Amino acid sequence: MKSPKLSRRNFVEKTIKTTAAAIAMPMIVPSSVFGKNAPSNKLQIGQIGCGRIARDHDMPGTMQHDVARLISVCDLDSNRKVDGKKLVEDYYKKKGTTVNVSMYDDYREMLLNKEIDAVIVSTPDHWHAQPAIEAALAGKHVYLQKPTSLTIAEGRMLSDVINRTGRILQVGTQQRSSPQFRYAAELVRNGRIGKLHTVKVGLPGDPGGPLAETQPVPSGFNFDMWLGSTPEMPYSEMLVHPQKGYGRPGWLRKRQFGAGMITGWGQHHYDSAAWGMDTEYTGPISVEAVAEFPKSGSWDVHGDFMVKAEYENGITMLTSGGFPNGIRYEGTDGWIFVTRGAYRATASDPIPEKNGVKSLDASDPKILNSVIGKDEIHLYESNEQHGNWLDCIQSGKQPISPAEIGHRTCSICLISDIAMQLPRKLNWNPKTERFVNDDEANSMLSRPQRYPYGTNYVKY
């Protein structure tokens, strides 16, 4: 289904006209305005990006909730777009419902569809912040895969736009909806291990690989737009995504498109750690790191590494693949360890070990039997990340993983990556979101953006 080309000027003009029409004719509004009283009683959802994480997690995670109806898909790869449509329609068919899913080549066209209340952004890392920002400006709520942004600068812009527009944005840090991570954070926040002084985060690096072979761009794939704000480069399937199947994409190990595991799994673990550290809306005051990077081949994100971050409240956070995958809180009276399970890094993905560790453990088993009292700290409870997002769209409440917390967590990942590249201790001001007296480090808080793509060119 080929959509007509849409220029940025046309997008802005049509958005303005659509907004003006909505003001002039208030009876024509998205179904989310009516909430439970909507004619269809469904939130109409558009899916941006139909790759692996969308198919395995975001699409089924959303469609399982009856309040939502996924009605549209968009992808720059026509094969994935068609596969996405089929996946959705087959899902609803099995539930006895017929849905004719519309397809888009350009997410900006989808944002003009006034029937859509919200979108899910499941694109590669370098295409996270911009569509989320433009969706909010178009009046859509957003579920955004982590990492929240490619740079500190665009992450700040995203959080500010969400705050200004009042849209509900949920970051896909779904560990917050896992009970063991919430309970571990509650135990720490309520002093069950005494005064917290050290947090150890276990996070693997990525292996290197061979040189990528230049290949013709596949038919039906808009490679130029896929590159987006990043520099032009020759196409290679190894550096993009598989043309057959939905295995782990090669862009995950290319610095041009992200930072590797430190922003991939890192945002999950740093988000959970901040919950227990009570530092969700701030960041460290210093960071330093050592890391190995591939000396050959086309994959160039970090391998083995260690990062040390110090916080104003006296807590030191250490991150390394040498620690078990998860989070270990250490206090004056004991420790608590929490994880999804035992994982190891492979050429394809972090995969579960056969002999998994406990998802929740402590220096003293009595700690884990502790009951959080009525007058103690009780943290936000969610049973499922996508469901919490949908509930908050209807209620207007903030979700469990809002934009500002997502930005702050992603910032820790990004300044850790910068520290891996600079051989010195970096002092960080979490209030100004700048390094202290370090022009070189501050120059890495943003990246040049290739026109016409990138948050620099979004009008708001």
C-alpha positions as CSV (number, residue, x, y, z in Angstrom):
1,M,0.0,0.0,0.0
2,K,2.0,2.9,-1.3
3,S,1.3,6.2,0.4
4,P,1.9,9.5,-1.3
5,K,5.1,11.4,-0.5
6,L,4.7,13.9,2.4
7,S,7.0,16.8,2.8
8,R,7.7,18.3,6.2
9,R,6.0,21.6,5.1
10,N,2.9,19.7,4.1
11,F,3.0,17.8,7.4
12,V,3.1,21.0,9.4
13,E,0.4,22.7,7.2
14,K,-1.9,19.7,7.4
15,T,-1.4,19.4,11.2
16,I,-2.3,23.1,11.6
17,K,-5.4,22.7,9.4
18,T,-6.5,19.5,11.3
19,T,-6.0,21.2,14.7
20,A,-8.0,24.3,13.5
21,A,-10.8,22.1,12.2
22,A,-10.9,20.3,15.6
23,I,-11.3,23.6,17.4
24,A,-14.0,24.8,15.0
25,M,-15.9,21.5,15.2
26,P,-15.5,20.1,18.7
27,M,-17.7,17.2,18.0
28,I,-15.0,15.6,15.8
29,V,-12.5,14.5,18.4
30,P,-10.4,11.3,19.1
31,S,-12.1,8.5,21.0
32,S,-9.7,9.0,23.9
33,V,-11.5,12.2,24.8
34,F,-14.6,10.3,25.7
35,G,-12.7,7.5,27.5
36,K,-15.0,4.8,28.6
37,N,-18.0,6.6,27.0
38,A,-16.5,6.6,23.5
39,P,-18.7,5.1,20.8
40,S,-16.3,2.3,20.2
41,N,-15.0,2.2,23.8
42,K,-11.6,1.4,22.3
43,L,-8.4,3.4,22.2
44,Q,-7.3,3.4,18.6
45,I,-3.6,2.6,18.3
46,G,-1.0,3.0,15.6
47,Q,2.2,1.0,15.5
48,I,5.4,2.8,14.3
49,G,8.1,0.2,13.5
50,C,7.2,-3.5,12.9
51,G,10.5,-5.2,13.8
52,R,11.4,-7.7,16.4
53,I,10.6,-5.8,19.6
54,A,7.2,-4.7,18.1
55,R,6.2,-8.2,17.1
56,D,7.5,-10.0,20.2
57,H,6.6,-7.5,22.8
58,D,4.8,-4.2,22.0
59,M,2.1,-5.3,19.6
60,P,0.9,-8.4,21.6
61,G,1.5,-6.5,24.9
62,T,-1.0,-3.9,23.8
63,M,-3.5,-6.0,21.9
64,Q,-4.0,-8.3,24.9
65,H,-5.9,-5.4,26.6
66,D,-9.5,-5.1,25.4
67,V,-9.6,-1.4,25.8
68,A,-7.1,-1.0,22.9
69,R,-7.6,-1.7,19.2
70,L,-4.5,-1.7,17.0
71,I,-5.7,-0.3,13.7
72,S,-2.6,0.9,11.8
73,V,1.0,-0.1,11.2
74,C,4.0,1.8,9.7
75,D,7.4,0.6,8.6
76,L,10.1,1.8,6.2
77,D,10.6,-1.9,5.1
78,S,7.5,-2.9,3.0
79,N,7.9,-6.5,3.9
80,R,7.8,-5.8,7.6
81,K,4.9,-3.4,7.1
82,V,2.9,-6.2,5.4
83,D,3.9,-8.7,8.0
84,G,2.8,-6.3,10.7
85,K,-0.6,-5.9,9.2
86,K,-1.0,-9.7,9.0
87,L,0.1,-10.2,12.6
88,V,-2.5,-7.8,13.9
89,E,-5.3,-9.0,11.7
90,D,-4.6,-12.6,12.5
91,Y,-4.5,-11.8,16.2
92,Y,-7.9,-10.2,16.2
93,K,-9.3,-12.9,13.8
94,K,-8.5,-15.5,16.4
95,K,-10.5,-13.5,18.9
96,G,-13.4,-13.4,16.6
97,T,-13.0,-9.8,15.5
98,T,-12.3,-8.4,12.0
99,V,-10.0,-5.4,11.8
100,N,-8.8,-3.9,8.5
101,V,-5.4,-2.6,9.5
102,S,-4.2,0.4,7.4
103,M,-0.5,0.7,6.4
104,Y,1.8,3.7,6.1
105,D,5.3,4.1,4.7
106,D,5.8,7.4,6.6
107,Y,4.8,7.7,10.3
108,R,4.1,11.4,9.8
109,E,1.1,10.5,7.6
110,M,-0.1,8.2,10.3
111,L,0.0,11.1,12.8
112,L,-2.5,13.0,10.6
113,N,-5.1,10.3,11.1
114,K,-7.5,11.8,13.6
115,E,-9.0,8.4,14.4
116,I,-5.7,7.4,16.1
117,D,-5.5,8.2,19.7
118,A,-2.0,6.9,20.5
119,V,1.1,5.4,18.9
120,I,3.7,2.8,19.9
121,V,7.2,3.7,18.8
122,S,9.3,0.5,18.3
123,T,11.9,1.8,15.9
124,P,15.7,1.6,16.1
125,D,17.3,3.8,18.8
126,H,18.2,6.7,16.5
127,W,14.5,7.0,15.6
128,H,13.0,7.1,19.1
129,A,12.8,10.8,20.2
130,Q,11.7,12.4,17.0
131,P,8.6,10.4,16.2
132,A,7.6,10.5,19.9
133,I,8.0,14.3,19.9
134,E,6.0,14.7,16.7
135,A,3.3,12.3,17.9
136,A,2.8,14.4,21.1
137,L,2.7,17.6,19.1
138,A,0.0,15.9,16.9
139,G,-2.1,15.2,20.0
140,K,-1.2,11.5,20.3
141,H,-0.2,9.6,23.4
142,V,3.0,7.6,23.1
143,Y,4.4,4.2,24.2
144,L,8.2,4.6,23.6
145,Q,10.7,1.8,23.5
146,K,13.9,2.4,25.4
147,P,16.4,4.0,25.2
148,T,14.5,7.2,25.4
149,S,16.9,9.1,23.1
150,L,20.1,8.9,21.1
151,T,21.5,12.0,22.9
152,I,21.0,14.1,26.1
153,A,19.8,17.1,24.0
154,E,17.0,15.3,22.3
155,G,16.0,13.5,25.4
156,R,15.5,16.8,27.2
157,M,13.5,18.1,24.3
158,L,11.3,15.1,24.4
159,S,10.5,15.4,28.1
160,D,9.8,19.1,27.8
161,V,7.4,18.5,24.9
162,I,5.5,15.8,26.7
163,N,5.2,18.0,29.8
164,R,4.0,20.9,27.7
165,T,1.5,19.0,25.6
166,G,0.1,16.9,28.5
167,R,0.2,13.7,26.5
168,I,0.8,10.4,28.3
169,L,4.1,8.9,27.4
170,Q,5.2,5.5,28.8
171,V,8.8,4.4,28.4
172,G,9.2,0.7,27.8
173,T,11.2,0.0,30.9
174,Q,8.9,-2.9,31.8
175,Q,11.0,-4.1,34.8
176,R,8.9,-1.5,36.7
177,S,5.9,-3.7,36.2
178,S,7.7,-6.8,37.6
179,P,6.9,-7.3,41.3
180,Q,10.4,-8.3,42.4
181,F,11.9,-5.0,41.2
182,R,9.3,-2.9,43.0
183,Y,9.6,-5.0,46.2
184,A,13.4,-4.8,46.2
185,A,13.2,-1.0,45.8
186,E,10.6,-0.7,48.6
187,L,12.8,-2.8,50.9
188,V,15.8,-0.6,50.2
189,R,13.8,2.7,50.5
190,N,12.4,1.5,53.8
191,G,15.8,0.8,55.3
192,R,15.7,-3.0,55.5
193,I,19.4,-3.2,54.6
194,G,20.4,-0.1,56.6
195,K,21.9,2.9,54.9
196,L,22.4,2.2,51.2
197,H,26.0,3.0,50.1
198,T,26.8,0.9,47.0
199,V,24.8,-0.4,44.0
200,K,26.3,-2.9,41.6
201,V,24.7,-3.3,38.2
202,G,25.5,-6.4,36.1
203,L,25.4,-5.6,32.4
204,P,27.1,-7.4,29.6
205,G,29.0,-5.9,26.7
206,D,28.7,-6.8,23.0
207,P,31.1,-8.9,20.9
208,G,32.7,-7.5,17.8
209,G,32.3,-8.9,14.3
210,P,33.5,-8.9,10.7
211,L,33.6,-6.1,8.1
212,A,30.2,-5.4,6.6
213,E,29.8,-6.1,2.9
214,T,28.3,-3.3,0.8
215,Q,25.1,-4.5,-0.9
216,P,22.3,-3.0,-3.0
217,V,19.4,-1.5,-1.0
218,P,16.5,-4.0,-1.0
219,S,13.4,-3.2,-3.0
220,G,10.7,-1.7,-0.9
221,F,13.1,-0.4,1.8
222,N,13.5,3.4,2.4
223,F,17.1,3.2,3.5
224,D,17.7,7.0,3.4
225,M,14.9,7.7,5.8
226,W,15.9,4.7,7.9
227,L,19.3,6.3,8.4
228,G,17.4,9.4,9.5
229,S,19.5,12.1,11.2
230,T,22.7,9.9,11.2
231,P,25.3,10.2,8.4
232,E,24.9,8.6,5.0
233,M,26.6,5.2,4.7
234,P,26.5,2.2,2.2
235,Y,23.7,-0.3,2.8
236,S,24.7,-3.6,4.4
237,E,22.1,-6.1,5.8
238,M,24.6,-6.8,8.6
239,L,24.3,-3.3,9.9
240,V,20.6,-2.9,9.6
241,H,18.2,-5.8,10.1
242,P,17.6,-9.2,8.6
243,Q,15.7,-9.3,5.3
244,K,14.4,-12.7,6.3
245,G,13.1,-13.3,9.8
246,Y,13.3,-11.2,12.9
247,G,16.6,-12.0,14.5
248,R,18.7,-9.5,16.5
249,P,19.4,-6.5,14.2
250,G,23.0,-5.5,13.5
251,W,22.3,-1.8,14.1
252,L,22.3,-2.6,17.8
253,R,26.1,-2.9,17.6
254,K,26.8,0.2,15.5
255,R,27.6,3.4,17.3
256,Q,26.0,5.4,14.5
257,F,22.6,4.2,15.7
258,G,23.1,3.8,19.5
259,A,25.6,3.0,22.2
260,G,25.2,-0.7,22.6
261,M,24.3,-2.5,25.8
262,I,24.8,0.5,28.0
263,T,21.7,2.1,26.6
264,G,20.0,-1.2,25.6
265,W,19.7,-3.2,28.8
266,G,21.3,-0.3,30.7
267,Q,18.2,1.8,30.7
268,H,16.3,-1.1,32.2
269,H,18.7,-1.7,35.1
270,Y,19.5,2.0,35.7
271,D,15.8,2.7,35.9
272,S,15.2,0.0,38.5
273,A,18.3,1.0,40.4
274,A,17.2,4.6,40.6
275,W,13.9,3.4,42.0
276,G,15.7,1.9,45.0
277,M,18.2,4.8,45.3
278,D,15.5,7.5,45.3
279,T,17.3,9.3,42.4
280,E,14.7,9.0,39.7
281,Y,14.6,12.8,38.9
282,T,18.3,13.5,39.2
283,G,21.6,11.8,38.3
284,P,25.2,11.2,39.4
285,I,27.6,14.1,40.1
286,S,30.6,12.2,38.6
287,V,31.2,9.3,36.2
288,E,34.4,7.5,35.1
289,A,34.8,4.4,33.0
290,V,37.1,1.9,31.3
291,A,36.0,-0.1,28.3
292,E,37.2,-2.3,25.5
293,F,36.1,-1.4,21.9
294,P,36.5,-3.7,18.8
295,K,39.8,-3.1,17.0
296,S,38.5,-4.3,13.7
297,G,35.2,-5.0,11.9
298,S,32.1,-2.9,11.4
299,W,30.5,-3.3,14.8
300,D,32.0,-0.8,17.2
301,V,30.0,-0.4,20.4
302,H,31.6,-1.3,23.7
303,G,32.6,-4.7,24.8
304,D,33.7,-5.5,28.4
305,F,33.6,-2.4,30.6
306,M,33.3,-0.9,34.1
307,V,31.6,2.4,35.0
308,K,31.7,4.1,38.4
309,A,29.1,6.8,39.1
310,E,29.0,8.8,42.4
311,Y,25.8,10.5,43.7
312,E,25.3,13.5,45.9
313,N,23.6,11.4,48.5
314,G,26.8,9.3,49.0
315,I,25.8,6.3,47.0
316,T,28.4,4.8,44.5
317,M,27.0,2.8,41.5
318,L,29.3,0.4,39.8
319,T,28.4,-1.2,36.4
320,S,30.2,-4.1,34.8
321,G,29.6,-7.4,32.9
322,G,31.7,-9.0,35.7
323,F,28.7,-8.7,38.0
324,P,25.6,-11.0,37.8
325,N,23.1,-9.6,35.4
326,G,20.8,-7.6,37.7
327,I,21.0,-5.1,40.5
328,R,22.6,-5.6,43.9
329,Y,21.9,-3.0,46.6
330,E,24.5,-3.0,49.4
331,G,23.7,-1.3,52.8
332,T,25.2,-1.1,56.2
333,D,23.0,-4.0,57.4
334,G,23.0,-6.3,54.4
335,W,22.3,-6.6,50.7
336,I,19.5,-7.3,48.3
337,F,19.9,-8.6,44.7
338,V,17.1,-8.5,42.1
339,T,17.1,-9.7,38.5
340,R,14.9,-11.1,35.7
341,G,17.1,-14.2,35.8
342,A,20.6,-15.3,34.9
343,Y,21.8,-14.1,31.5
344,R,24.9,-14.2,29.4
345,A,25.9,-12.2,26.3
346,T,26.1,-14.0,23.0
347,A,26.5,-13.0,19.4
348,S,22.8,-12.7,19.0
349,D,21.4,-11.6,22.4
350,P,21.7,-11.9,26.1
351,I,20.1,-15.3,26.7
352,P,19.0,-17.1,29.9
353,E,21.3,-19.5,31.5
354,K,19.9,-23.0,32.2
355,N,20.8,-22.7,35.9
356,G,19.1,-19.4,36.6
357,V,19.7,-17.5,39.8
358,K,17.0,-16.3,42.1
359,S,15.0,-13.4,40.8
360,L,15.2,-11.9,44.4
361,D,17.8,-12.7,47.0
362,A,19.2,-11.1,50.2
363,S,22.0,-11.5,52.7
364,D,19.4,-12.6,55.2
365,P,16.2,-14.5,54.1
366,K,14.3,-12.6,56.8
367,I,14.7,-9.4,54.8
368,L,12.6,-10.9,52.0
369,N,9.8,-11.8,54.4
370,S,9.5,-8.2,55.6
371,V,6.1,-6.6,55.3
372,I,6.0,-3.0,54.1
373,G,3.9,-1.2,56.7
374,K,1.0,1.0,56.1
375,D,2.9,4.2,57.0
376,E,6.0,3.2,55.1
377,I,7.0,4.0,51.5
378,H,4.9,2.2,48.9
379,L,6.0,2.6,45.3
380,Y,3.9,2.8,42.2
381,E,2.4,-0.6,41.4
382,S,1.7,-1.8,37.9
383,N,0.8,-5.3,36.7
384,E,1.8,-4.8,33.0
385,Q,3.6,-1.9,31.3
386,H,1.3,-1.5,28.2
387,G,-1.8,-1.9,30.3
388,N,-0.7,0.8,32.7
389,W,-0.1,3.1,29.8
390,L,-3.6,2.5,28.4
391,D,-5.2,2.9,31.9
392,C,-3.4,6.3,32.3
393,I,-4.5,7.5,28.9
394,Q,-8.1,7.0,30.1
395,S,-7.6,8.3,33.6
396,G,-5.1,11.2,32.9
397,K,-2.8,9.9,35.6
398,Q,1.0,9.7,35.1
399,P,2.2,6.3,34.0
400,I,4.8,4.2,36.0
401,S,7.6,5.1,33.5
402,P,7.0,8.8,32.5
403,A,9.1,10.8,30.1
404,E,11.2,12.7,32.7
405,I,12.2,9.6,34.6
406,G,13.0,7.9,31.2
407,H,15.1,10.9,30.2
408,R,17.0,10.9,33.5
409,T,17.7,7.2,33.3
410,C,18.8,7.3,29.7
411,S,21.1,10.2,30.6
412,I,23.0,8.0,33.0
413,C,23.5,5.5,30.1
414,L,24.6,8.2,27.7
415,I,27.1,10.0,30.1
416,S,28.5,6.5,30.9
417,D,29.0,5.9,27.2
418,I,30.8,9.3,27.0
419,A,33.0,8.4,30.0
420,M,34.0,5.1,28.2
421,Q,35.4,7.2,25.3
422,L,37.2,9.8,27.5
423,P,40.0,8.6,29.8
424,R,39.3,10.8,32.8
425,K,36.8,11.4,35.6
426,L,33.9,13.5,34.4
427,N,32.0,15.8,36.8
428,W,28.3,16.0,36.0
429,N,25.7,18.6,37.0
430,P,22.3,16.9,37.0
431,K,20.5,20.2,37.3
432,T,22.0,21.9,34.3
433,E,22.6,18.5,32.5
434,R,26.1,19.6,31.6
435,F,29.6,18.4,32.4
436,V,31.5,20.7,34.7
437,N,34.4,22.6,32.9
438,D,34.7,20.1,30.1
439,D,34.0,21.4,26.7
440,E,35.0,18.1,24.9
441,A,32.6,16.1,27.0
442,N,29.8,18.7,26.6
443,S,30.3,18.6,22.8
444,M,29.1,14.9,23.0
445,L,25.7,15.7,24.5
446,S,24.3,16.2,21.1
447,R,25.1,15.0,17.5
448,P,25.1,16.6,14.1
449,Q,21.8,15.8,12.4
450,R,21.4,15.1,8.7
451,Y,18.7,17.4,7.2
452,P,15.8,17.0,6.9
453,Y,15.8,14.4,9.7
454,G,16.3,15.0,13.4
455,T,14.8,16.8,16.3
456,N,16.6,20.0,15.3
457,Y,14.2,20.4,12.5
458,V,11.0,19.8,14.4
459,K,8.9,22.9,14.7
460,Y,7.2,23.4,18.1
